[in-house]
Amino acid sequence: MGKQRAGAAENADKTWRDQLSALRNIPPFLRLIWRASPRLTVANIALRLLEASLPAAILYVGKLIVDEVLLLLDGAGDTTVLWQLVALEFGLALVSDLLSRGISLVDGLLSDLISNSTSVELMRHAATLDLYQFENPEFYDKLERARQQTTGRSLLMSQILAQFQSIVTLLVLGGSVIAFNPWLILLLVFAVIPGFIQENYFNQQKYSLTRSWTPERRELDYLRYLGASDTTAKEVKIFGLADFITDRFAALSMKYFYLNRDLSIRRAGWGALFSGIGSVSYYGAYVLILLQTIDGLITVGTLTFLAGAFRRMQQSLQTILLRAATIGENALYLQDLFDFFEITPSIVDGPNALPFPSPVREGWVFEGVSFQYPGAETFAIEDLSFTLPAGTKLALVGENGAGKTTLVKLLARLYEPSAGRILLDGHDLREYRLADLRDNVGVIFQDFFRYQLSARENIAVGRINDLGVAERIEDSARKSLAAEVIAGLPGGYDQLLGRRFAGALDLSGGQWQKVALARAYMRDAQLLILDEPTAALDARAEYEVFQRFTELIAGKSAVIISHRFSTVRMADLILFLEYGRRLEMGSHEALMALDGRYAELFKLQAKGYQ
Ligand SMILES: Nc1ncnc2c1ncn2[C@@H]1O[C@H](COP(=O)(O)OP(=O)(O)OP(=O)(O)O)[C@@H](O)[C@H]1O
């Protein structure tokens, strides 16, 4: 954690230049808005253009009204004209209100669409990335920041469009004020710029703080999840962890609160000073206009128009500049989203990738394969060589951490060897089409996922395209013995499983395993791998399941991982791993005759059952 904080702090030192350069994210973001809905984007701009010209028009009609009233007082005015002007101003005010409502409506719809489409793009991209990337904490920080952007960016969209509207308003008002008194524009700039610089500085600080706290925020989320979730509630109660978790959460969240509080106080103090400067310049402008009116250079109507226009321009300019700072800041966050989209997987198809052999003729050959997890100091698999002939059932045995699961992940090309190679029918695994390979290698992991979906869907995930093929799902369930479990469910195959949603029913560990095993039968894979998905079954049930498995997939290749030697002995070949290396390999009979580690452990377990 300490190391991460230091790295984050370096990162946090973002400069003005970073913020300016982050503005280059605005055009791709605008394209994203346009792609979400061209029609709503056009409607939004059109409504905002109309709304932008209204303040100047309303102020000008106000000026005409005041001048007409003064003429009437002098006995020269026309009441009909006066009432027509009042009606016009009323009409304009009504239109302005309608336009504002229209804009919020279109903004809301557009931002929902953007948030949806960004989430979809994010999920699609995440699915293309490598497994090892998901296991890297820095990657998770990036993913977390990018994920926040999917919902947080709707604000940026409104800001950019509102900015466009405010600039048009400012130009229209500025044009009319310049016609009367160009000095007012100078005063305006003086009133607003210092405040803008100050705001920008603090936005920068806030961004740095938020960014440097990403790892801690993840920790906070994790603690919140630990403290209140269905999956952790059991252990939290049994071990009495509630205070430990909440205290840790409270300490960390308060640390952030204090840092943020200090920043907010400094920001408020400086903000007050600069808004004072703004007021001084407004009253300076007011005095200037009053003097001109007293000198008879402008009418009283023009006085009200200029004072109103000045006030309005000051507000608009202030909003524009502050918003520019927020847009710059948000564009920095946007960088996180686009950064995430730039992460590319390294396990990809090479040029002219080969189709997966159908059927596999020779089998798999490991040639001096080593694998080291990123950041790990030792090899999980080291200089491993062996052959898995096509159609063979291979059992992997070894103590916890011996490298069995890692070997399976290498076979499924979820990882690539750090050294050596894996051949399939004489070609490196890397030469085959990745999608083909994934289709032909089915793995059920020990930590298989319990989808909070229906029983049918939980089986169909083995081949999701066949979700609609009931016979195939039911046949797989029969083979894995899940059919008996499902027959006992009130909703049958449509019964929602798990604990998360209303109406769902949870299964026992062993029942879940039978459901997960059915996924293996759904797959028409040429190599099926079962990585201890039966550990929750009793020894007899596991034996039956594996016996059925080996019979039912006759002719296909399989890799089975189990700690139970009664199961392991059913395999044609047994590979005994120790510290990622091959210790012994051969058939059960051959290994027993060898009288080595396998024979020793086999006898030990057999004794336990006597
Ligand atoms: N994602 C990972 N990142 C870093 N190291 C890992 C990762 N997964 C496993 N390891 C390490 O690699 C080694 C081999 O782990 P592996 O999961 O392959 O063992 P295994 O034989 O399947 O163990 P078990 O019988 O407990 O399932 C272990 O030392 C483990 O700590």
The ligand as an SDF file (V2000), in Angstrom:
LIG
                    3D

 31 33  0  0  0  0  0  0  0  0999 V2000
   -2.7080  -14.9020   -9.6670 N   0  0  0  0  0  0  0  0  0  0  0  0
   -1.5620  -15.2170   -9.0390 C   0  0  0  0  0  0  0  0  0  0  0  0
   -0.6090  -14.2970   -8.8470 N   0  0  0  0  0  0  0  0  0  0  0  0
    0.5560  -14.6200   -8.2360 C   0  0  0  0  0  0  0  0  0  0  0  0
    0.8460  -15.8340   -7.7930 N   0  0  0  0  0  0  0  0  0  0  0  0
   -0.0530  -16.8120   -7.9520 C   0  0  0  0  0  0  0  0  0  0  0  0
   -1.3190  -16.5570   -8.5840 C   0  0  0  0  0  0  0  0  0  0  0  0
   -2.0130  -17.7100   -8.6040 N   0  0  0  0  0  0  0  0  0  0  0  0
   -1.2250  -18.6420   -8.0140 C   0  0  0  0  0  0  0  0  0  0  0  0
   -0.0600  -18.1180   -7.6260 N   0  0  0  0  0  0  0  0  0  0  0  0
    1.0640  -18.8310   -6.9890 C   0  0  0  0  0  0  0  0  0  0  0  0
    1.5230  -19.8230   -7.9040 O   0  0  0  0  0  0  0  0  0  0  0  0
    1.7800  -21.0470   -7.2430 C   0  0  0  0  0  0  0  0  0  0  0  0
    0.9770  -22.1840   -7.8880 C   0  0  0  0  0  0  0  0  0  0  0  0
   -0.3940  -21.9460   -7.6560 O   0  0  0  0  0  0  0  0  0  0  0  0
   -1.5500  -22.8810   -8.2410 P   0  0  0  0  0  0  0  0  0  0  0  0
   -2.8310  -22.2060   -7.9770 O   0  0  0  0  0  0  0  0  0  0  0  0
   -1.2220  -23.2350   -9.6310 O   0  0  0  0  0  0  0  0  0  0  0  0
   -1.4120  -24.1530   -7.2900 O   0  0  0  0  0  0  0  0  0  0  0  0
   -2.3260  -25.4680   -7.1880 P   0  0  0  0  0  0  0  0  0  0  0  0
   -1.4050  -26.6190   -7.3110 O   0  0  0  0  0  0  0  0  0  0  0  0
   -3.4640  -25.3950   -8.1330 O   0  0  0  0  0  0  0  0  0  0  0  0
   -2.8190  -25.3490   -5.6810 O   0  0  0  0  0  0  0  0  0  0  0  0
   -4.1830  -25.8880   -4.9700 P   0  0  0  0  0  0  0  0  0  0  0  0
   -4.0440  -27.3700   -4.7820 O   0  0  0  0  0  0  0  0  0  0  0  0
   -4.1540  -25.1950   -3.6420 O   0  0  0  0  0  0  0  0  0  0  0  0
   -5.3260  -25.4910   -5.8210 O   0  0  0  0  0  0  0  0  0  0  0  0
    1.4590  -20.8300   -5.7780 C   0  0  0  0  0  0  0  0  0  0  0  0
    2.6810  -20.6080   -5.1040 O   0  0  0  0  0  0  0  0  0  0  0  0
    0.6120  -19.5860   -5.7390 C   0  0  0  0  0  0  0  0  0  0  0  0
    0.9000  -18.8300   -4.6020 O   0  0  0  0  0  0  0  0  0  0  0  0
  1  2  1  0
  2  3  1  0
  2  7  2  0
  3  4  2  0
  4  5  1  0
  5  6  2  0
  6  7  1  0
  6 10  1  0
  7  8  1  0
  8  9  2  0
  9 10  1  0
 10 11  1  0
 11 12  1  0
 11 30  1  0
 12 13  1  0
 13 14  1  0
 13 28  1  0
 14 15  1  0
 15 16  1  0
 16 17  2  0
 16 18  1  0
 16 19  1  0
 19 20  1  0
 20 21  2  0
 20 22  1  0
 20 23  1  0
 23 24  1  0
 24 25  2  0
 24 26  1  0
 24 27  1  0
 28 29  1  0
 28 30  1  0
 30 31  1  0
M  END
$$$$
